[in-house]
Amino acid sequence: MAPSTLTVPEMSCEACRTTIAGALEALPGVVAVGVDLDRRLVLVEHDARLTAPDRLATAVEDQGYELAVRAVP
């Protein structure tokens, strides 16, 4: 499993958390999503062979949120 961290500056409420977590959890290979609203961070544990980190970023952007840094390790 690979951890990826996404910074989502616009994420500020429970609805944001639910929307973003749901979009990420729907991707193949994602096993856990943790959202820290105070720090505006999303930590995703995933199988990079099934879902590349870049796809995680796209899933968040597809929900209408911008990432602080588009490049995801």
Biopython code that builds the backbone (N, CA, C, O; Angstrom):
import numpy as np
from Bio.PDB.StructureBuilder import StructureBuilder

atoms = [
    (1, "MET", "N", (0.832, -1.182, 0.000)),
    (1, "MET", "CA", (0.000, 0.000, 0.000)),
    (1, "MET", "C", (0.877, 1.246, 0.000)),
    (1, "MET", "O", (1.955, 1.274, 0.594)),
    (2, "ALA", "N", (0.392, 2.253, -0.670)),
    (2, "ALA", "CA", (1.120, 3.512, -0.766)),
    (2, "ALA", "C", (0.290, 4.625, -0.122)),
    (2, "ALA", "O", (-0.919, 4.699, -0.342)),
    (3, "PRO", "N", (0.926, 5.485, 0.666)),
    (3, "PRO", "CA", (0.199, 6.636, 1.204)),
    (3, "PRO", "C", (0.368, 7.840, 0.282)),
    (3, "PRO", "O", (1.458, 8.093, -0.231)),
    (4, "SER", "N", (-0.702, 8.566, 0.081)),
    (4, "SER", "CA", (-0.637, 9.833, -0.649)),
    (4, "SER", "C", (-1.347, 10.884, 0.186)),
    (4, "SER", "O", (-2.386, 10.616, 0.789)),
    (5, "THR", "N", (-0.779, 12.078, 0.216)),
    (5, "THR", "CA", (-1.379, 13.179, 0.957)),
    (5, "THR", "C", (-1.763, 14.280, -0.016)),
    (5, "THR", "O", (-0.953, 14.709, -0.837)),
    (6, "LEU", "N", (-2.992, 14.727, 0.084)),
    (6, "LEU", "CA", (-3.508, 15.800, -0.760)),
    (6, "LEU", "C", (-3.842, 16.998, 0.122)),
    (6, "LEU", "O", (-4.431, 16.836, 1.191)),
    (7, "THR", "N", (-3.472, 18.185, -0.314)),
    (7, "THR", "CA", (-3.832, 19.419, 0.390)),
    (7, "THR", "C", (-4.947, 20.097, -0.393)),
    (7, "THR", "O", (-4.784, 20.434, -1.566)),
    (8, "VAL", "N", (-6.078, 20.291, 0.270)),
    (8, "VAL", "CA", (-7.270, 20.855, -0.375)),
    (8, "VAL", "C", (-7.667, 22.123, 0.388)),
    (8, "VAL", "O", (-8.448, 22.047, 1.337)),
    (9, "PRO", "N", (-7.142, 23.291, -0.012)),
    (9, "PRO", "CA", (-7.369, 24.532, 0.732)),
    (9, "PRO", "C", (-8.837, 24.919, 0.909)),
    (9, "PRO", "O", (-9.184, 25.552, 1.906)),
    (10, "GLU", "N", (-9.707, 24.554, -0.037)),
    (10, "GLU", "CA", (-11.111, 24.952, 0.024)),
    (10, "GLU", "C", (-11.952, 24.040, 0.914)),
    (10, "GLU", "O", (-13.116, 24.350, 1.171)),
    (11, "MET", "N", (-11.411, 22.949, 1.380)),
    (11, "MET", "CA", (-12.149, 21.981, 2.186)),
    (11, "MET", "C", (-12.329, 22.548, 3.595)),
    (11, "MET", "O", (-11.353, 22.767, 4.312)),
    (12, "SER", "N", (-13.589, 22.785, 3.985)),
    (12, "SER", "CA", (-13.795, 23.459, 5.273)),
    (12, "SER", "C", (-14.973, 22.950, 6.088)),
    (12, "SER", "O", (-15.203, 23.438, 7.195)),
    (13, "CYS", "N", (-15.725, 21.983, 5.574)),
    (13, "CYS", "CA", (-16.917, 21.556, 6.302)),
    (13, "CYS", "C", (-17.140, 20.057, 6.166)),
    (13, "CYS", "O", (-16.443, 19.370, 5.419)),
    (14, "GLU", "N", (-18.119, 19.572, 6.902)),
    (14, "GLU", "CA", (-18.430, 18.141, 6.887)),
    (14, "GLU", "C", (-18.892, 17.687, 5.499)),
    (14, "GLU", "O", (-18.591, 16.567, 5.085)),
    (15, "ALA", "N", (-19.615, 18.539, 4.784)),
    (15, "ALA", "CA", (-20.050, 18.180, 3.435)),
    (15, "ALA", "C", (-18.846, 18.003, 2.509)),
    (15, "ALA", "O", (-18.828, 17.108, 1.664)),
    (16, "CYS", "N", (-17.842, 18.863, 2.678)),
    (16, "CYS", "CA", (-16.609, 18.727, 1.887)),
    (16, "CYS", "C", (-15.945, 17.389, 2.186)),
    (16, "CYS", "O", (-15.544, 16.661, 1.278)),
    (17, "ARG", "N", (-15.838, 17.079, 3.474)),
    (17, "ARG", "CA", (-15.218, 15.821, 3.894)),
    (17, "ARG", "C", (-15.936, 14.623, 3.250)),
    (17, "ARG", "O", (-15.299, 13.727, 2.697)),
    (18, "THR", "N", (-17.256, 14.628, 3.332)),
    (18, "THR", "CA", (-18.053, 13.527, 2.812)),
    (18, "THR", "C", (-17.901, 13.396, 1.304)),
    (18, "THR", "O", (-17.743, 12.289, 0.790)),
    (19, "THR", "N", (-17.947, 14.508, 0.595)),
    (19, "THR", "CA", (-17.833, 14.502, -0.862)),
    (19, "THR", "C", (-16.477, 13.979, -1.309)),
    (19, "THR", "O", (-16.395, 13.108, -2.175)),
    (20, "ILE", "N", (-15.419, 14.510, -0.721)),
    (20, "ILE", "CA", (-14.063, 14.128, -1.117)),
    (20, "ILE", "C", (-13.771, 12.679, -0.738)),
    (20, "ILE", "O", (-13.234, 11.922, -1.546)),
    (21, "ALA", "N", (-14.118, 12.297, 0.475)),
    (21, "ALA", "CA", (-13.870, 10.915, 0.899)),
    (21, "ALA", "C", (-14.639, 9.935, 0.030)),
    (21, "ALA", "O", (-14.104, 8.894, -0.353)),
    (22, "GLY", "N", (-15.874, 10.249, -0.282)),
    (22, "GLY", "CA", (-16.677, 9.366, -1.127)),
    (22, "GLY", "C", (-16.090, 9.185, -2.513)),
    (22, "GLY", "O", (-16.074, 8.076, -3.046)),
    (23, "ALA", "N", (-15.608, 10.271, -3.098)),
    (23, "ALA", "CA", (-15.008, 10.194, -4.434)),
    (23, "ALA", "C", (-13.748, 9.334, -4.419)),
    (23, "ALA", "O", (-13.510, 8.556, -5.343)),
    (24, "LEU", "N", (-12.951, 9.475, -3.376)),
    (24, "LEU", "CA", (-11.709, 8.704, -3.285)),
    (24, "LEU", "C", (-11.981, 7.239, -2.957)),
    (24, "LEU", "O", (-11.344, 6.352, -3.526)),
    (25, "GLU", "N", (-12.907, 6.979, -2.060)),
    (25, "GLU", "CA", (-13.226, 5.611, -1.670)),
    (25, "GLU", "C", (-13.800, 4.806, -2.834)),
    (25, "GLU", "O", (-13.725, 3.577, -2.826)),
    (26, "ALA", "N", (-14.368, 5.475, -3.825)),
    (26, "ALA", "CA", (-14.942, 4.790, -4.984)),
    (26, "ALA", "C", (-13.878, 4.297, -5.966)),
    (26, "ALA", "O", (-14.179, 3.501, -6.855)),
    (27, "LEU", "N", (-12.646, 4.761, -5.812)),
    (27, "LEU", "CA", (-11.583, 4.361, -6.733)),
    (27, "LEU", "C", (-11.061, 2.971, -6.387)),
    (27, "LEU", "O", (-10.988, 2.609, -5.213)),
    (28, "PRO", "N", (-10.700, 2.194, -7.402)),
    (28, "PRO", "CA", (-10.158, 0.864, -7.126)),
    (28, "PRO", "C", (-8.825, 0.950, -6.383)),
    (28, "PRO", "O", (-7.987, 1.800, -6.688)),
    (29, "GLY", "N", (-8.640, 0.071, -5.415)),
    (29, "GLY", "CA", (-7.379, 0.018, -4.699)),
    (29, "GLY", "C", (-7.282, 0.942, -3.503)),
    (29, "GLY", "O", (-6.308, 0.861, -2.754)),
    (30, "VAL", "N", (-8.255, 1.817, -3.294)),
    (30, "VAL", "CA", (-8.237, 2.708, -2.128)),
    (30, "VAL", "C", (-8.771, 1.913, -0.935)),
    (30, "VAL", "O", (-9.881, 1.383, -0.976)),
    (31, "VAL", "N", (-7.968, 1.839, 0.121)),
    (31, "VAL", "CA", (-8.362, 1.059, 1.292)),
    (31, "VAL", "C", (-8.719, 1.933, 2.491)),
    (31, "VAL", "O", (-9.433, 1.481, 3.386)),
    (32, "ALA", "N", (-8.236, 3.177, 2.526)),
    (32, "ALA", "CA", (-8.556, 4.064, 3.647)),
    (32, "ALA", "C", (-8.397, 5.520, 3.222)),
    (32, "ALA", "O", (-7.491, 5.869, 2.465)),
    (33, "VAL", "N", (-9.298, 6.358, 3.724)),
    (33, "VAL", "CA", (-9.233, 7.797, 3.478)),
    (33, "VAL", "C", (-9.403, 8.493, 4.817)),
    (33, "VAL", "O", (-10.383, 8.266, 5.526)),
    (34, "GLY", "N", (-8.442, 9.341, 5.157)),
    (34, "GLY", "CA", (-8.528, 10.147, 6.372)),
    (34, "GLY", "C", (-8.542, 11.612, 6.008)),
    (34, "GLY", "O", (-7.725, 12.064, 5.205)),
    (35, "VAL", "N", (-9.468, 12.362, 6.593)),
    (35, "VAL", "CA", (-9.608, 13.778, 6.274)),
    (35, "VAL", "C", (-9.398, 14.602, 7.547)),
    (35, "VAL", "O", (-10.044, 14.369, 8.568)),
    (36, "ASP", "N", (-8.487, 15.564, 7.464)),
    (36, "ASP", "CA", (-8.224, 16.493, 8.566)),
    (36, "ASP", "C", (-8.695, 17.873, 8.110)),
    (36, "ASP", "O", (-7.986, 18.577, 7.391)),
    (37, "LEU", "N", (-9.902, 18.248, 8.540)),
    (37, "LEU", "CA", (-10.466, 19.533, 8.106)),
    (37, "LEU", "C", (-9.654, 20.716, 8.601)),
    (37, "LEU", "O", (-9.487, 21.697, 7.876)),
    (38, "ASP", "N", (-9.143, 20.638, 9.830)),
    (38, "ASP", "CA", (-8.378, 21.755, 10.384)),
    (38, "ASP", "C", (-7.135, 22.058, 9.556)),
    (38, "ASP", "O", (-6.812, 23.220, 9.311)),
    (39, "ARG", "N", (-6.450, 21.020, 9.133)),
    (39, "ARG", "CA", (-5.222, 21.205, 8.346)),
    (39, "ARG", "C", (-5.480, 21.146, 6.843)),
    (39, "ARG", "O", (-4.575, 21.381, 6.041)),
    (40, "ARG", "N", (-6.727, 20.828, 6.463)),
    (40, "ARG", "CA", (-7.142, 20.729, 5.066)),
    (40, "ARG", "C", (-6.316, 19.688, 4.298)),
    (40, "ARG", "O", (-5.891, 19.911, 3.164)),
    (41, "LEU", "N", (-6.107, 18.546, 4.960)),
    (41, "LEU", "CA", (-5.328, 17.462, 4.384)),
    (41, "LEU", "C", (-6.186, 16.219, 4.225)),
    (41, "LEU", "O", (-7.089, 15.955, 5.019)),
    (42, "VAL", "N", (-5.880, 15.459, 3.173)),
    (42, "VAL", "CA", (-6.515, 14.171, 2.948)),
    (42, "VAL", "C", (-5.398, 13.150, 2.790)),
    (42, "VAL", "O", (-4.537, 13.292, 1.922)),
    (43, "LEU", "N", (-5.414, 12.123, 3.630)),
    (43, "LEU", "CA", (-4.441, 11.048, 3.546)),
    (43, "LEU", "C", (-5.151, 9.830, 2.973)),
    (43, "LEU", "O", (-6.185, 9.399, 3.483)),
    (44, "VAL", "N", (-4.580, 9.284, 1.905)),
    (44, "VAL", "CA", (-5.186, 8.152, 1.216)),
    (44, "VAL", "C", (-4.207, 6.983, 1.208)),
    (44, "VAL", "O", (-3.072, 7.120, 0.750)),
    (45, "GLU", "N", (-4.646, 5.838, 1.714)),
    (45, "GLU", "CA", (-3.883, 4.598, 1.605)),
    (45, "GLU", "C", (-4.456, 3.852, 0.411)),
    (45, "GLU", "O", (-5.654, 3.578, 0.353)),
    (46, "HIS", "N", (-3.586, 3.527, -0.544)),
    (46, "HIS", "CA", (-4.091, 2.904, -1.768)),
    (46, "HIS", "C", (-3.031, 2.013, -2.404)),
    (46, "HIS", "O", (-1.839, 2.125, -2.116)),
    (47, "ASP", "N", (-3.494, 1.141, -3.261)),
    (47, "ASP", "CA", (-2.622, 0.299, -4.057)),
    (47, "ASP", "C", (-2.308, 1.074, -5.333)),
    (47, "ASP", "O", (-3.176, 1.237, -6.190)),
    (48, "ALA", "N", (-1.084, 1.545, -5.460)),
    (48, "ALA", "CA", (-0.697, 2.386, -6.607)),
    (48, "ALA", "C", (-0.756, 1.625, -7.921)),
    (48, "ALA", "O", (-0.775, 2.243, -8.985)),
    (49, "ARG", "N", (-0.787, 0.295, -7.872)),
    (49, "ARG", "CA", (-0.918, -0.480, -9.119)),
    (49, "ARG", "C", (-2.330, -0.389, -9.668)),
    (49, "ARG", "O", (-2.540, -0.529, -10.873)),
    (50, "LEU", "N", (-3.303, -0.153, -8.790)),
    (50, "LEU", "CA", (-4.695, -0.061, -9.219)),
    (50, "LEU", "C", (-5.146, 1.377, -9.447)),
    (50, "LEU", "O", (-5.942, 1.648, -10.346)),
    (51, "THR", "N", (-4.647, 2.280, -8.648)),
    (51, "THR", "CA", (-4.978, 3.697, -8.785)),
    (51, "THR", "C", (-3.715, 4.521, -8.547)),
    (51, "THR", "O", (-3.199, 4.589, -7.431)),
    (52, "ALA", "N", (-3.239, 5.136, -9.607)),
    (52, "ALA", "CA", (-2.047, 5.978, -9.507)),
    (52, "ALA", "C", (-2.365, 7.230, -8.691)),
    (52, "ALA", "O", (-3.505, 7.694, -8.693)),
    (53, "PRO", "N", (-1.376, 7.778, -7.997)),
    (53, "PRO", "CA", (-1.595, 8.985, -7.202)),
    (53, "PRO", "C", (-2.213, 10.129, -8.005)),
    (53, "PRO", "O", (-3.010, 10.902, -7.472)),
    (54, "ASP", "N", (-1.857, 10.234, -9.256)),
    (54, "ASP", "CA", (-2.404, 11.290, -10.096)),
    (54, "ASP", "C", (-3.927, 11.169, -10.226)),
    (54, "ASP", "O", (-4.628, 12.176, -10.317)),
    (55, "ARG", "N", (-4.426, 9.948, -10.234)),
    (55, "ARG", "CA", (-5.869, 9.718, -10.331)),
    (55, "ARG", "C", (-6.585, 10.162, -9.062)),
    (55, "ARG", "O", (-7.740, 10.585, -9.120)),
    (56, "LEU", "N", (-5.913, 10.070, -7.917)),
    (56, "LEU", "CA", (-6.493, 10.559, -6.666)),
    (56, "LEU", "C", (-6.757, 12.062, -6.768)),
    (56, "LEU", "O", (-7.829, 12.548, -6.405)),
    (57, "ALA", "N", (-5.761, 12.778, -7.267)),
    (57, "ALA", "CA", (-5.894, 14.230, -7.429)),
    (57, "ALA", "C", (-7.025, 14.563, -8.381)),
    (57, "ALA", "O", (-7.808, 15.479, -8.127)),
    (58, "THR", "N", (-7.112, 13.833, -9.462)),
    (58, "THR", "CA", (-8.170, 14.076, -10.438)),
    (58, "THR", "C", (-9.548, 13.835, -9.831)),
    (58, "THR", "O", (-10.484, 14.583, -10.113)),
    (59, "ALA", "N", (-9.685, 12.803, -9.004)),
    (59, "ALA", "CA", (-10.974, 12.507, -8.370)),
    (59, "ALA", "C", (-11.433, 13.670, -7.488)),
    (59, "ALA", "O", (-12.619, 13.998, -7.461)),
    (60, "VAL", "N", (-10.502, 14.290, -6.773)),
    (60, "VAL", "CA", (-10.836, 15.443, -5.933)),
    (60, "VAL", "C", (-11.196, 16.642, -6.814)),
    (60, "VAL", "O", (-12.181, 17.334, -6.556)),
    (61, "GLU", "N", (-10.414, 16.877, -7.826)),
    (61, "GLU", "CA", (-10.687, 17.998, -8.740)),
    (61, "GLU", "C", (-12.022, 17.820, -9.461)),
    (61, "GLU", "O", (-12.720, 18.799, -9.726)),
    (62, "ASP", "N", (-12.374, 16.586, -9.776)),
    (62, "ASP", "CA", (-13.655, 16.319, -10.434)),
    (62, "ASP", "C", (-14.846, 16.685, -9.551)),
    (62, "ASP", "O", (-15.956, 16.867, -10.053)),
    (63, "GLN", "N", (-14.626, 16.793, -8.249)),
    (63, "GLN", "CA", (-15.684, 17.200, -7.318)),
    (63, "GLN", "C", (-15.748, 18.715, -7.163)),
    (63, "GLN", "O", (-16.574, 19.230, -6.409)),
    (64, "GLY", "N", (-14.871, 19.435, -7.878)),
    (64, "GLY", "CA", (-14.898, 20.892, -7.852)),
    (64, "GLY", "C", (-13.907, 21.539, -6.903)),
    (64, "GLY", "O", (-13.975, 22.746, -6.672)),
    (65, "TYR", "N", (-12.993, 20.765, -6.353)),
    (65, "TYR", "CA", (-11.994, 21.295, -5.429)),
    (65, "TYR", "C", (-10.642, 21.407, -6.124)),
    (65, "TYR", "O", (-10.283, 20.567, -6.948)),
    (66, "GLU", "N", (-9.905, 22.445, -5.784)),
    (66, "GLU", "CA", (-8.546, 22.597, -6.295)),
    (66, "GLU", "C", (-7.569, 22.126, -5.237)),
    (66, "GLU", "O", (-7.809, 22.278, -4.040)),
    (67, "LEU", "N", (-6.467, 21.553, -5.689)),
    (67, "LEU", "CA", (-5.406, 21.141, -4.776)),
    (67, "LEU", "C", (-4.386, 22.246, -4.668)),
    (67, "LEU", "O", (-4.184, 23.010, -5.613)),
    (68, "ALA", "N", (-3.735, 22.336, -3.511)),
    (68, "ALA", "CA", (-2.703, 23.361, -3.312)),
    (68, "ALA", "C", (-1.535, 23.103, -4.250)),
    (68, "ALA", "O", (-0.964, 24.034, -4.817)),
    (69, "VAL", "N", (-1.184, 21.829, -4.408)),
    (69, "VAL", "CA", (-0.114, 21.417, -5.309)),
    (69, "VAL", "C", (-0.656, 20.257, -6.112)),
    (69, "VAL", "O", (-1.095, 19.263, -5.535)),
    (70, "ARG", "N", (-0.636, 20.358, -7.417)),
    (70, "ARG", "CA", (-1.238, 19.328, -8.263)),
    (70, "ARG", "C", (-0.406, 18.050, -8.275)),
    (70, "ARG", "O", (-0.966, 16.958, -8.371)),
    (71, "ALA", "N", (0.913, 18.161, -8.181)),
    (71, "ALA", "CA", (1.765, 16.976, -8.214)),
    (71, "ALA", "C", (1.560, 16.172, -6.932)),
    (71, "ALA", "O", (1.659, 16.717, -5.832)),
    (72, "VAL", "N", (1.281, 14.906, -7.071)),
    (72, "VAL", "CA", (1.090, 14.019, -5.932)),
    (72, "VAL", "C", (2.161, 12.958, -5.990)),
    (72, "VAL", "O", (2.356, 12.338, -7.035)),
    (73, "PRO", "N", (2.883, 12.724, -4.857)),
    (73, "PRO", "CA", (3.948, 11.715, -4.880)),
    (73, "PRO", "C", (3.412, 10.318, -5.100)),
    (73, "PRO", "O", (4.184, 9.360, -5.143)),
]
sb = StructureBuilder()
sb.init_structure("model")
sb.init_model(0)
sb.init_chain("A")
sb.init_seg("    ")
for serial, (resi, resn, name, xyz) in enumerate(atoms, 1):
    if name == "N":
        sb.init_residue(resn, " ", resi, " ")
    sb.init_atom(name, np.array(xyz, "f"), 0.0, 1.0, " ", f" {name:<3s}", serial, name[0])
structure = sb.get_structure()
